[in-house]
Amino acid sequence: MQKITPGTRHPLFGVDQTRLIEVSAAKNLPPHTLMQRAGLAVARLVLAIAPHARRIWIACGPGNNGGDGLEAAIHLQRWGKQPVVTWLGDVQRAPPDSVAAYQRLADAGISIATTPNGDFDLCVDALLGIGGQGREPAGQMADWIRQINTSGTPVLSVDIPTGLQADSGQTTTLHVQASHTLSLLTLKPGLFTAHGRDATGTLWLDTLWLAPDTLDDCLPTAWLNGRPLPPPRSHASHKGSFGDVAVVGGAPGMTGAALLAASAALHAGAGRVFVGLLDQQAMTVDIQQPELMFRPIQSLAFSTMTVVCGCGGGQTVASILGEVLNSAAQVVLDADALNAIAGDNTLQTALVARAARQAVTVLTPHPLEAARLLGQTAQQVQENRLGAAATLAQRFACTVVLKGSGTLITSPGQTPVINPTGNARLATAGTGDVLAGLVGAQLAAGHTGFDAACRAVYWHGELADNLAPQTTLTAAVLARSLRG
């Protein structure tokens, strides 16, 4: 059993893939072995997270997730605990593994309670797992979920919290809010993106003694982003070794966004950072960061630079965007640049054409910007974040960073990556501009678009995770915390 924490790269498998893996793992094992292993894993984790718990409610659903709970109850009773088991199943209709678990429960002298009366030290959610994707809980199950969520005790969900969709991270209106989740066999994408991290609590994985070759024929749906190695900086290097970044944005009243992106690129280690402001009357020097070099946009040689375009661009950015798309070798498009492209077929054509000449492009939309590019609603994007990011990457032949809880990074031909770092403190103005500048610095340093995005997104979130609680997280603080 393994506690999942940021830093390690893990393969993520969707529901269909997980079921294929389960079939493959079970074919060379005696009947019911995987469920018995799952029940043992659940019982062991109960002891680990609540060693002094005595009375434990195990809410079991009608399918195999419920069977895992029945098996766990047998072990907990043997270890001196007092499991209270409720079951929504029916022996006449339950899956064979669950029927076998029910019989083992009866043989152990454990009865099924009709209602979970009394106080408990811990609740185990074994109601649906991956078997109830998108189905709104109703009736007795809904009543039990409400009771679990208001119990005031630790809650351990088996495989996935009931009501959380394993593939997308979306939740039903009523869902279990777990304090711990034990994912079985595989890690699922929905545990890490959209509402997954909020519903899951502390995440654990037990592969149920999966044979090493079981996954050989099954490609992951996605990968969990791992901590990147710090880039080497040789002693004999110079400022030209780490590339030039030009930030183009900052329309009247929005110059701060461009300065935040430029500050991030500077602190992330770019050799030189130029700023081309759309508001030409705004400023010619930043006395707090004199290293930033302000230039008229027309004087910037885009073909020799990594261009970060759109931060605070307003509608004015559209006037320069065509030139950026047609001439920049490497470009990061954020914010108003994305909005301009969404409403202009000519700019979309220019964006797609960049791939033919091997120009590197990274888009960094939040869900609403992604929705505009796709002609969808933000809700539709959130309902299928993996699909939305993949569609954008294919349509515009570029790397896409779909921001949000569990930021997604994908490129054509690449398995998507879901990022595990970051927290709600990033939900403040300007942190997206910082990310755009950080991606730009990684591109300028020589990383590919996909790798630059994965590295930048991980570090961006990790900075927020490591910032002292007493420090207010602002975009400026975040940018200055970067270390190139």
C-alpha positions in Angstrom: 0.0 0.0 0.0 1.3 3.4 -0.9 0.3 7.0 0.1 0.2 9.1 -3.0 1.9 12.5 -2.6 3.2 14.9 -5.2 6.5 14.2 -6.7 6.3 10.7 -8.1 5.1 10.1 -11.7 2.3 7.5 -11.8 0.2 6.0 -14.6 -3.5 6.8 -14.4 -6.2 4.4 -15.9 -9.8 5.1 -16.7 -12.8 2.9 -15.8 -12.7 0.8 -18.9 -8.9 0.2 -18.7 -9.2 -0.6 -15.0 -11.8 -3.2 -15.7 -9.6 -4.8 -18.3 -6.7 -4.8 -15.9 -8.9 -6.5 -13.3 -9.9 -9.2 -15.7 -6.3 -9.8 -16.7 -5.2 -9.9 -13.1 -8.0 -12.3 -12.0 -7.6 -14.9 -14.8 -4.7 -16.7 -13.2 -6.0 -16.4 -9.6 -8.5 -18.5 -7.6 -12.1 -17.2 -7.7 -12.8 -14.2 -5.4 -9.1 -13.6 -4.7 -9.0 -9.9 -5.8 -12.0 -9.0 -3.6 -10.5 -10.8 -0.6 -7.3 -8.9 -1.1 -9.2 -5.6 -1.5 -11.1 -6.3 1.8 -7.9 -7.0 3.6 -6.3 -3.8 2.2 -9.3 -1.7 3.4 -9.2 -3.2 6.8 -5.5 -2.6 7.1 -5.9 1.1 6.1 -8.7 1.4 8.7 -6.2 0.4 11.4 -3.6 2.7 10.0 -5.7 5.9 9.9 -7.8 5.2 13.0 -5.9 2.6 15.2 -8.1 3.3 18.3 -11.4 3.1 16.4 -13.7 0.5 17.9 -17.1 0.8 16.3 -16.9 1.1 12.5 -19.8 1.6 10.1 -19.2 -0.1 6.7 -21.8 1.1 4.2 -21.9 -1.4 1.4 -23.5 -1.0 -2.0 -25.1 -3.6 -4.2 -22.0 -4.3 -6.4 -18.5 -5.4 -6.0 -17.5 -2.2 -4.2 -19.9 -3.3 -1.5 -18.3 -6.8 -1.6 -15.0 -5.2 -0.8 -16.6 -3.7 2.3 -18.1 -7.0 3.4 -14.7 -8.6 3.2 -13.2 -5.7 5.2 -15.7 -6.3 8.0 -14.6 -9.9 8.4 -11.0 -8.9 9.0 -12.0 -6.0 11.4 -14.0 -8.3 13.5 -11.2 -10.8 13.7 -8.9 -8.0 14.9 -11.2 -7.1 17.8 -13.2 -4.2 16.2 -17.0 -3.8 16.1 -18.0 -3.5 12.4 -21.6 -2.4 11.8 -22.4 -3.5 8.3 -25.3 -2.2 6.2 -25.7 -3.6 2.7 -27.9 -2.5 -0.2 -27.3 -5.8 -2.0 -29.5 -8.8 -2.7 -28.1 -12.3 -2.7 -30.2 -13.2 -5.7 -28.9 -10.4 -7.8 -25.4 -9.5 -6.5 -22.3 -10.3 -8.5 -20.7 -13.7 -7.7 -17.7 -12.2 -5.8 -20.1 -10.2 -3.6 -22.3 -13.2 -2.9 -19.2 -15.2 -1.8 -18.2 -12.3 0.5 -21.7 -12.2 1.9 -21.5 -15.9 2.7 -18.1 -15.5 4.3 -19.6 -12.6 6.4 -22.5 -14.9 7.6 -20.1 -17.7 8.4 -18.1 -15.2 10.5 -21.2 -14.5 12.5 -21.6 -10.9 11.4 -25.1 -9.8 10.8 -26.4 -7.1 8.4 -27.9 -4.1 10.1 -30.9 -2.5 8.5 -29.9 1.0 9.7 -26.7 2.5 10.9 -27.8 3.3 14.4 -25.5 4.7 17.1 -22.2 6.5 17.1 -19.2 5.4 15.1 -15.5 6.1 15.3 -15.0 5.7 11.5 -17.2 5.3 8.4 -16.2 3.2 5.4 -17.9 4.2 2.1 -18.1 1.0 0.0 -21.3 2.1 -1.8 -20.5 2.5 -5.5 -16.8 2.9 -6.4 -16.3 3.0 -10.2 -19.6 1.2 -10.8 -21.9 4.2 -10.4 -20.5 6.8 -12.7 -22.8 9.8 -13.2 -25.7 8.2 -11.4 -27.2 10.5 -8.8 -27.6 8.6 -5.5 -31.2 8.2 -4.4 -33.3 6.5 -1.7 -31.5 4.7 1.1 -28.1 5.3 -0.5 -28.6 9.0 -0.5 -29.7 8.9 3.2 -26.5 7.0 4.0 -24.3 9.4 2.2 -25.8 12.3 4.1 -25.2 10.4 7.4 -21.6 9.7 6.4 -20.9 13.3 5.5 -22.4 14.6 8.8 -20.9 11.9 11.0 -18.0 14.0 12.2 -15.7 10.9 12.0 -13.0 10.0 9.5 -14.4 8.7 6.2 -12.6 6.1 4.2 -13.9 5.6 0.6 -13.1 2.3 -1.2 -11.6 2.8 -4.6 -13.3 6.2 -5.3 -15.7 8.3 -3.2 -19.3 7.6 -4.1 -20.6 10.2 -6.5 -17.2 11.0 -8.0 -16.7 10.1 -11.6 -13.4 8.2 -12.0 -12.7 9.4 -15.5 -13.6 13.1 -15.3 -13.4 14.2 -11.7 -17.0 15.5 -11.8 -19.3 14.8 -8.9 -23.0 14.2 -8.5 -24.9 16.8 -6.5 -24.8 14.4 -3.5 -21.5 12.7 -3.0 -19.3 11.3 -0.3 -16.7 13.7 1.1 -13.9 11.4 2.1 -11.0 12.1 4.4 -9.2 9.2 2.9 -9.6 7.2 -0.3 -8.0 3.8 -1.0 -7.8 3.4 -4.8 -7.6 -0.3 -5.8 -5.5 -1.8 -8.6 -5.0 1.5 -10.4 -5.1 5.3 -9.9 -7.9 7.0 -11.8 -7.7 10.4 -13.5 -10.8 11.7 -11.8 -9.0 11.5 -8.4 -6.7 14.3 -9.5 -8.7 16.8 -11.6 -11.9 18.9 -11.4 -13.6 18.1 -8.0 -11.5 14.9 -7.4 -9.0 16.4 -5.1 -11.7 18.0 -2.9 -13.7 14.8 -2.6 -10.9 12.3 -2.1 -8.9 13.6 0.9 -5.7 11.7 1.5 -5.1 9.2 -1.3 -3.7 5.7 -1.0 -3.1 3.0 -3.6 -3.1 -0.7 -3.2 -2.4 -2.7 -6.4 -3.6 -5.9 -4.8 -0.3 -7.7 -5.6 -0.7 -6.9 -9.2 1.7 -8.9 -11.3 4.4 -6.6 -12.9 3.4 -7.6 -16.5 -0.3 -7.0 -16.0 -0.1 -3.4 -17.3 2.1 -4.2 -20.3 -0.7 -4.2 -22.8 -2.7 -1.4 -21.3 -1.7 2.2 -22.1 -2.5 4.8 -19.4 -5.2 7.3 -19.9 -2.9 9.9 -18.4 0.2 10.3 -16.2 0.5 12.1 -12.9 3.0 14.8 -13.3 6.3 14.1 -11.5 8.7 16.6 -9.9 11.1 17.7 -12.6 14.8 17.7 -12.0 16.4 21.2 -11.7 18.0 22.2 -15.0 21.8 22.2 -15.0 23.4 25.6 -15.3 27.1 25.2 -16.2 29.7 27.5 -14.7 30.8 28.5 -18.2 27.3 29.7 -19.3 26.3 33.3 -20.0 23.0 35.2 -20.3 22.6 34.0 -23.9 22.7 30.4 -22.7 19.2 30.7 -21.2 17.4 32.5 -24.0 15.4 35.7 -24.5 11.8 36.1 -23.5 9.6 38.9 -24.8 6.3 39.6 -23.0 3.8 41.3 -25.2 0.6 42.5 -23.5 -0.4 45.1 -21.0 -3.1 47.2 -22.7 -4.1 50.4 -21.0 -5.2 49.7 -17.4 -3.7 46.1 -17.5 0.0 46.6 -17.6 0.3 44.7 -14.3 -0.5 41.4 -16.0 2.4 41.8 -18.5 4.8 42.8 -15.7 3.8 39.7 -13.6 4.6 37.4 -16.6 7.9 39.2 -17.2 8.8 39.0 -13.5 8.1 35.3 -13.6 10.3 34.7 -16.6 13.0 36.8 -15.0 13.0 34.9 -11.7 12.7 31.6 -13.4 16.1 32.1 -15.0 15.6 33.5 -18.5 18.7 35.1 -19.8 17.0 38.4 -20.8 13.5 39.5 -20.5 12.0 42.2 -22.8 8.6 43.8 -22.2 6.6 45.2 -25.1 3.6 47.1 -23.6 0.4 47.7 -25.7 0.0 50.8 -23.6 3.0 52.7 -24.9 2.5 55.5 -22.4 2.6 53.3 -19.4 6.3 53.1 -18.4 9.8 52.6 -19.7 11.4 51.1 -16.6 10.3 49.1 -13.6 12.4 50.5 -10.8 11.6 47.5 -8.6 12.9 45.2 -11.4 15.3 47.2 -13.5 16.5 44.0 -15.2 13.3 44.1 -17.3 14.0 45.8 -20.6 11.1 47.8 -22.1 11.0 48.1 -25.8 8.5 49.3 -28.5 6.8 46.2 -29.7 7.8 47.0 -33.3 11.5 46.8 -32.3 11.3 43.2 -30.9 12.8 40.5 -33.1 10.1 37.8 -32.4 11.9 35.3 -34.6 14.8 35.1 -32.2 12.8 35.1 -28.9 10.3 33.1 -26.9 7.2 35.3 -27.0 4.6 35.3 -24.1 1.6 37.0 -25.6 -1.8 38.0 -24.2 -1.3 38.8 -20.5 -3.5 41.9 -20.0 -3.8 42.3 -23.7 -7.4 43.4 -23.8 -8.8 43.8 -27.3 -5.7 45.7 -28.4 -3.6 42.5 -28.5 -5.4 41.4 -31.7 -3.6 44.1 -33.6 -0.2 42.4 -33.0 -1.2 38.8 -32.7 -1.0 38.0 -36.4 2.7 39.1 -36.5 3.5 37.1 -33.4 1.9 33.9 -34.8 3.6 34.4 -38.2 7.1 35.2 -37.0 7.8 33.9 -33.4 9.7 30.6 -33.2 8.3 29.9 -29.8 5.2 31.4 -28.3 3.0 31.1 -25.2 -0.5 32.3 -25.7 -2.5 33.3 -22.7 -5.6 35.2 -21.7 -6.7 37.9 -24.2 -4.6 36.3 -27.0 -6.7 33.2 -26.6 -10.0 35.2 -26.7 -8.9 37.0 -29.8 -8.1 33.7 -31.6 -11.4 32.3 -30.5 -13.2 35.0 -32.5 -11.0 35.2 -35.5 -10.8 32.5 -38.2 -7.7 34.1 -39.7 -5.8 34.0 -36.5 -6.9 30.4 -36.0 -5.5 29.5 -39.4 -2.2 31.3 -38.6 -2.1 29.3 -35.3 -2.5 26.0 -37.0 0.1 26.9 -39.7 2.8 27.2 -37.0 3.0 23.5 -36.7 3.9 23.0 -40.4 7.0 25.1 -39.9 7.9 23.4 -36.6 7.2 26.5 -34.6 6.5 25.8 -30.9 3.1 26.9 -29.4 1.8 26.5 -25.9 -1.8 27.6 -25.0 -2.6 28.2 -21.4 -6.4 28.6 -21.2 -8.6 28.4 -18.1 -11.9 26.5 -18.6 -13.8 29.6 -19.9 -11.1 30.5 -22.4 -10.9 26.8 -23.5 -14.7 26.8 -24.0 -14.5 29.9 -26.2 -11.9 28.2 -28.4 -14.0 25.1 -28.6 -17.4 26.7 -29.1 -18.6 25.1 -25.9 -19.6 26.2 -22.4 -17.2 26.1 -19.5 -19.4 23.5 -17.9 -19.0 21.2 -20.9 -15.2 21.7 -20.7 -15.2 20.8 -17.0 -17.3 17.7 -17.6 -14.6 16.3 -19.8 -11.4 18.1 -19.1 -9.2 15.3 -20.7 -11.3 15.4 -23.8 -11.4 19.1 -24.1 -7.6 19.5 -23.7 -7.0 16.8 -26.2 -9.4 18.4 -28.7 -7.7 21.7 -28.4 -4.3 20.2 -28.9 -5.3 18.3 -32.0 -7.3 21.2 -33.5 -4.5 23.8 -33.1 -1.5 21.4 -33.3 0.1 22.6 -30.1 0.7 22.0 -26.4 -2.3 22.9 -24.2 -2.3 23.7 -20.5 -5.9 23.5 -19.3 -5.7 25.3 -16.0 -7.8 24.5 -12.9 -7.8 22.0 -10.1 -5.6 19.2 -11.5 -4.2 21.2 -14.4 -3.9 19.2 -17.6 -1.0 19.3 -20.1 -1.3 17.6 -23.5 0.1 17.7 -27.0 -0.6 15.7 -30.2 0.9 12.3 -29.8 1.5 12.6 -26.1 -0.3 10.9 -23.3 -1.9 13.7 -21.2 -0.4 14.7 -17.9 -2.4 15.7 -14.8 -0.6 17.9 -12.3 -0.8 17.1 -8.6 0.6 20.4 -7.1 -1.1 23.6 -6.3 -4.0 24.7 -4.0 -6.9 27.1 -3.7 -4.5 29.9 -2.7 -3.7 30.2 -6.5 -7.2 31.4 -7.1 -6.2 35.0 -7.1 -5.6 37.5 -9.9 -2.3 37.3 -11.8 -1.2 33.8 -11.0 -2.1 32.7 -14.5 0.2 35.4 -15.9 3.0 34.1 -13.6 2.5 30.6 -15.1 2.7 32.0 -18.7 6.0 33.7 -17.9 7.3 30.6 -16.3 6.4 28.4 -19.3 8.2 31.0 -21.5 11.3 30.8 -19.4 11.3 27.0 -19.7 10.9 27.2 -23.5 13.7 29.8 -23.7 16.0 27.4 -21.8 15.6 24.8 -24.5 12.8 22.5 -23.3 10.2 21.2 -25.8 6.7 22.7 -25.5 5.3 19.7 -23.7 8.2 19.3 -21.3 8.4 23.1 -20.6 4.7 23.1 -19.8 4.9 20.0 -17.5 7.9 21.5 -15.6 6.4 25.0 -15.3 3.0 23.8 -14.1 4.5 21.5 -11.5 6.8 24.2 -10.0 4.1 26.8 -10.2 1.8 24.7 -8.0 4.7 23.5 -5.7 5.5 27.1 -4.9 2.0 27.7 -3.7 2.1 24.5 -1.7 5.3 25.5 0.0 4.6 29.1 0.7 4.4 29.8 4.4 0.8 29.9 5.7 1.3 33.3 7.2 2.3 34.8 3.9 -0.4 36.1 1.7 -0.2 34.5 -1.7 -0.3 37.2 -4.4 0.9 36.8 -8.0 3.9 39.1 -7.3 5.0 37.0 -4.3 4.6 33.9 -6.4 6.8 35.3 -9.2 9.5 36.4 -6.8 9.6 33.0 -5.2 10.8 31.4 -8.4 14.4 30.2 -8.5 15.9 29.9 -12.0 
